[in-house]
Amino acid sequence: MRFAFRKPFSTLAVFIFLAFAFWGCETPQKVVEKPAPPEPAPLEPEKDLEKEAAEEAARKAAEEEAKRLAAKPKPVVKPRASLSSQAKSFGGEAKRDPVSGEWIVSKDEMTVRLIENSRKAYLNDLLIFLGEPFEKRKGAFALSKRDFELFLRPAFEKVDESLPSRVIVIDPGHGGSEDGAKNKDLDLLEKDLALEVSVRLQKKLEDLGYETILTRYDDRLVPLADRAQIANRADAGLFLSIHFNGSLNTEALGLETFALTPAGQPSTGSESPGEDGIEWPGNKQDLLNFQLGISIQRNLVSDLQRTDRGFKKARFAALKELECPGVLVECGFLTNPDEALLVRTPVYREKLATSLSRTIDRFMQEYGPEASPKESQAEPVDSE
């Protein structure tokens, strides 16, 4: 069949018809941008279960420890040791003298004076030598523990101890080949004077009702170790060793009394404890040694009106092995011309014996066992 276009169809119409057939009749759609896909979430690290368990256990342990410490009572912090606290422990008081710089400890009528950084002290003006210097300890001035226990406290309080018996052992120093101190100009030998004073003292004590023993009755040598054993075998109540002094310094004079040095402290003439701080049998009587020593020194100085050289400490062989209180007394210097002349007189030696007998009698009345029915009648010392 043959088509024939009619004239009305123009070339333009043919073009439109063909374009429409080719592209279609759809209208172009607006392009919409698609959103970007979300980024993937980071991967979580794998869990270390053992580490977590250990951390949890540590945390619980810390909590338990905190609870335990909170429940535990806090330790009591002791106040810093000071002279004031030491004095208060026995009802005394301590203060520093702003003028002299000395420290004063007092209670009732008793007074102790202490000098900073010194081993010297004064008990009611009686010279005492400490074992260690009075110095700052942990920021405050205080006595060492041993000096507090063996000096300060017993200076103000009665010692709660007693003597084992009323037997008194008197030890005349030296003897035999040992002359001791001497004064050749005056023909004085320590061994002779010590024996003579000891015999005088023995008679006075026996008149007071005491049993007495001399470690030697004549001019013989008695080993030092044996002197203490004589006292121990006799179950002595106290021991007194009589001596006279000597020195290269001819101006030295006066009286001094020695007790055994406490363990761990230096002797008066030394700066170190020595002997590794050995505690000898005699140290068991440290408190009564102190009381006996200061009583003898105080009364000798007062009764004889001599220079006070002090109560001192030394490790004398005759005192180490004692099982009773004991002291050694130096009754004057034979090397001092003036004091030697005084010692030479029987009057001086009689005063010595009288002062010693009176002090021992009073000491026995205070610390010894019950006295015999015979009353104590120690004769007074004539100070004229």
C-alpha positions in Angstrom: 0.0 0.0 0.0 1.5 3.2 -0.9 1.3 6.2 1.4 1.2 9.5 0.1 1.8 12.6 2.2 -0.6 15.2 1.9 0.7 18.6 1.3 -0.3 20.0 4.7 2.6 18.2 6.3 5.6 20.4 6.2 9.2 19.7 6.7 9.0 21.1 10.2 6.3 18.9 11.2 8.2 15.9 10.0 11.2 16.9 12.2 9.1 17.2 15.3 7.4 13.9 14.7 10.8 12.2 14.3 12.3 13.8 17.4 9.4 12.9 19.5 9.6 9.3 18.3 13.3 9.2 19.1 13.4 10.7 22.6 10.0 9.8 23.9 7.7 11.9 25.8 9.2 11.6 29.3 10.4 14.8 31.0 13.9 14.7 32.3 14.0 13.9 36.1 16.0 16.0 38.6 19.1 14.1 39.8 19.1 13.5 43.6 22.5 13.0 45.2 22.5 9.8 47.3 23.9 10.3 50.9 27.3 8.8 51.6 27.2 5.5 53.4 28.0 5.8 57.2 31.6 5.1 58.2 31.9 1.8 59.9 32.2 2.0 63.8 35.8 1.4 65.1 36.4 -2.1 66.3 36.5 -2.5 70.1 39.8 -4.0 71.3 39.6 -7.4 72.6 39.2 -7.5 76.4 42.0 -8.8 78.6 40.0 -10.8 81.2 43.0 -11.8 83.3 44.2 -8.2 83.6 40.7 -7.0 84.6 40.4 -9.7 87.2 43.8 -8.7 88.7 42.9 -5.0 88.7 39.6 -5.8 90.4 41.3 -8.0 93.0 43.9 -5.2 93.7 41.1 -2.6 94.1 39.2 -4.8 96.6 42.4 -5.5 98.5 43.1 -1.7 98.8 39.6 -1.1 100.0 40.0 -3.8 102.7 43.3 -2.4 103.8 41.8 1.1 104.1 39.0 -0.3 106.2 41.5 -2.2 108.4 43.7 0.9 109.0 40.6 3.0 109.8 39.5 0.5 112.4 42.9 0.0 113.9 43.5 2.3 117.0 46.1 5.0 116.3 49.4 4.6 118.3 49.8 6.8 121.3 52.5 9.4 120.6 54.6 9.8 123.7 55.5 13.4 124.5 59.0 14.5 123.8 61.3 13.9 126.8 62.3 17.1 128.5 63.6 18.1 131.9 60.1 19.5 132.7 58.4 16.2 131.9 61.1 14.3 133.9 60.5 16.6 136.9 56.7 16.3 136.7 56.9 12.5 136.8 57.8 12.7 140.6 55.9 15.9 141.4 58.7 18.4 140.9 59.1 21.3 138.6 61.9 22.5 136.3 62.8 26.0 135.1 65.7 27.8 133.6 67.4 30.6 135.5 67.6 33.4 132.9 70.6 35.0 134.7 72.9 32.0 135.3 71.5 29.8 132.5 71.3 26.9 134.9 68.3 24.7 135.1 66.6 24.3 138.5 64.6 21.2 139.5 62.8 21.6 142.8 60.4 19.8 145.1 59.7 20.8 148.7 63.1 21.8 150.1 65.2 19.7 147.7 66.9 21.4 144.7 69.0 20.2 141.9 71.0 22.5 139.6 72.0 21.4 136.2 74.5 23.1 133.8 73.8 22.9 130.0 76.2 20.6 128.2 78.0 19.6 131.4 78.3 16.5 133.6 78.3 18.6 136.7 75.2 18.9 138.9 74.5 20.2 142.4 72.1 18.5 144.8 71.4 21.2 147.5 74.9 22.5 146.6 76.6 19.1 146.9 78.6 18.4 143.7 77.4 15.4 141.8 79.0 14.1 138.6 76.5 12.8 136.0 77.2 9.8 133.8 76.4 11.8 130.6 76.2 15.6 129.9 72.9 17.4 130.5 72.2 18.4 126.9 69.5 18.7 124.2 67.9 15.4 123.4 65.4 15.4 120.5 65.2 19.2 120.7 64.7 19.6 124.4 67.1 19.7 127.3 66.8 16.5 129.4 68.9 14.1 131.4 69.8 10.7 129.9 67.5 7.9 130.9 70.2 6.4 133.3 70.9 9.7 134.9 67.2 10.3 135.4 66.7 6.9 137.0 69.9 6.8 139.1 70.2 10.4 140.1 67.3 12.8 139.6 64.4 10.6 140.7 66.2 9.0 143.7 67.4 12.5 144.7 63.8 13.4 145.3 62.2 10.1 146.3 63.1 7.5 148.9 64.5 4.3 147.3 62.2 1.4 147.8 64.9 -1.1 148.7 66.5 -2.4 151.8 69.8 -3.7 153.1 70.2 -7.5 153.6 71.7 -7.3 157.1 73.2 -5.1 159.8 76.7 -6.4 159.2 79.1 -3.7 158.1 82.3 -4.5 156.4 85.1 -1.8 156.7 87.9 -2.0 154.1 91.2 -0.2 155.0 92.8 0.6 151.7 96.1 -0.8 150.5 98.4 -2.6 153.1 101.5 -4.8 153.0 103.7 -3.9 150.0 101.2 -1.4 148.8 101.7 1.9 150.6 99.2 3.9 148.7 99.6 7.7 148.7 102.4 9.1 150.9 103.9 12.3 152.3 107.6 11.6 152.9 108.2 15.0 154.6 105.6 14.1 157.3 106.3 10.4 157.2 102.6 9.6 156.3 101.5 6.5 154.5 98.0 6.0 153.2 97.9 2.3 154.3 98.6 3.3 157.9 96.1 6.1 158.1 93.4 4.0 156.4 93.8 1.2 159.0 93.8 3.6 161.9 90.6 5.4 160.8 89.0 2.0 160.1 89.7 0.7 163.6 88.2 3.9 165.1 85.1 3.5 163.0 84.8 -0.1 163.9 84.7 0.6 167.6 82.1 3.4 167.2 79.8 1.1 165.1 80.1 -1.8 167.6 79.2 0.6 170.4 76.0 1.3 168.4 75.2 -2.4 168.3 76.4 -3.3 164.8 78.4 -6.3 163.8 81.5 -5.2 162.0 84.3 -6.9 160.0 87.6 -5.5 158.8 89.1 -6.8 155.5 92.5 -6.5 157.2 93.4 -6.0 160.8 97.1 -5.3 160.4 99.6 -4.2 157.8 99.1 -7.0 155.2 98.2 -7.1 151.6 94.7 -8.3 150.8 93.9 -8.9 147.1 91.3 -6.5 145.8 89.0 -9.3 144.6 89.1 -10.9 148.1 87.8 -7.7 149.8 84.5 -7.9 148.1 84.3 -11.7 148.7 84.8 -11.1 152.4 81.7 -8.9 152.4 79.7 -11.4 150.3 80.6 -14.3 152.6 79.5 -12.3 155.6 76.2 -11.4 154.0 77.1 -7.8 154.7 74.5 -5.0 154.7 77.0 -2.5 153.4 80.7 -2.1 152.5 82.9 1.0 153.1 86.4 1.3 151.7 88.6 3.9 153.5 91.4 5.7 151.5 93.5 8.9 151.4 94.3 10.7 148.2 97.4 11.7 146.4 98.1 13.8 143.3 101.0 15.2 141.2 99.2 18.5 141.6 100.1 19.4 145.2 97.4 22.1 145.3 94.6 19.4 145.0 92.7 19.0 148.2 89.3 18.0 149.6 87.0 15.0 150.0 85.4 12.8 147.4 83.2 9.6 147.5 83.0 7.0 144.7 80.3 4.5 143.8 80.5 1.9 141.1 79.9 3.3 137.6 76.5 2.2 136.2 76.7 -0.2 133.2 76.9 1.6 129.9 78.1 4.9 131.3 81.6 6.4 131.5 83.3 6.8 134.8 83.8 10.3 136.1 87.3 10.5 134.8 86.5 9.1 131.4 84.5 10.1 128.3 83.6 6.5 127.2 81.7 3.7 128.9 84.7 1.3 128.8 84.6 -2.4 129.4 81.8 -2.7 126.9 79.2 -1.6 129.3 79.5 -4.7 131.5 77.0 -4.9 134.4 78.9 -6.1 137.4 77.2 -7.6 140.5 77.7 -4.3 142.3 75.5 -2.5 139.8 72.5 -4.3 141.2 72.8 -1.9 144.1 73.1 1.3 142.0 70.2 3.1 143.7 71.4 2.3 147.3 75.0 3.1 146.2 73.8 6.5 145.2 71.9 7.1 148.5 74.8 5.9 150.6 77.4 7.8 148.6 75.7 11.2 148.7 74.9 10.8 152.4 78.6 10.1 153.3 79.9 12.9 151.0 77.4 15.5 152.3 78.1 14.8 156.0 81.9 14.6 155.6 82.1 17.9 153.8 79.8 19.5 156.4 81.3 17.9 159.5 85.0 18.4 158.6 84.5 21.7 156.7 86.6 20.6 153.8 86.5 21.2 150.0 83.7 19.2 148.3 85.3 17.4 145.3 82.0 15.6 144.6 80.2 12.3 144.5 81.8 10.4 141.6 81.7 7.1 139.7 84.5 4.6 139.1 84.9 0.9 138.4 87.1 0.1 141.3 87.9 -3.5 141.7 86.8 -3.6 145.3 83.3 -2.5 144.3 82.6 -4.6 141.2 81.8 -7.9 142.8 79.9 -6.6 145.8 76.5 -8.1 146.6 75.6 -5.2 148.9 75.7 -1.5 148.7 79.2 -0.1 148.9 81.3 3.0 148.3 84.9 4.1 148.5 85.8 7.3 150.4 88.9 9.5 149.8 89.4 11.3 153.1 92.0 13.9 152.1 95.1 14.6 150.1 98.5 13.5 151.6 100.2 15.4 148.8 98.7 18.7 149.8 101.0 20.3 152.4 98.2 21.9 154.4 95.7 19.1 154.2 98.4 16.6 155.1 99.2 18.5 158.3 95.5 18.3 159.1 95.2 14.6 158.4 98.2 13.9 160.5 96.3 15.0 163.6 94.4 12.4 165.7 91.6 15.0 166.1 91.0 15.0 162.3 91.0 11.2 162.1 88.6 11.0 165.0 86.2 13.5 163.3 86.4 11.3 160.2 85.4 8.2 162.1 82.6 10.0 164.0 81.1 11.5 160.8 81.2 8.1 159.1 79.7 6.2 162.0 76.9 8.7 162.3 76.1 8.6 158.6 76.2 4.8 158.5 73.9 4.6 161.5 71.3 6.9 160.0 71.5 5.0 156.7 71.0 1.7 158.6 68.0 3.2 160.4 66.4 4.2 157.1 67.3 1.2 154.9 68.5 -1.6 157.1 66.5 -4.4 158.8 65.1 -3.8 162.2 67.6 -2.5 164.7 68.6 -4.4 167.8 67.1 -3.4 171.1 70.1 -1.2 171.8 69.2 2.3 170.7 71.2 4.2 168.1 73.4 6.8 169.9 75.8 8.1 167.3 77.9 10.8 168.9 77.8 14.2 167.3 80.8 15.5 165.4 82.7 18.4 167.1 83.2 20.8 164.3 85.4 23.1 166.3 
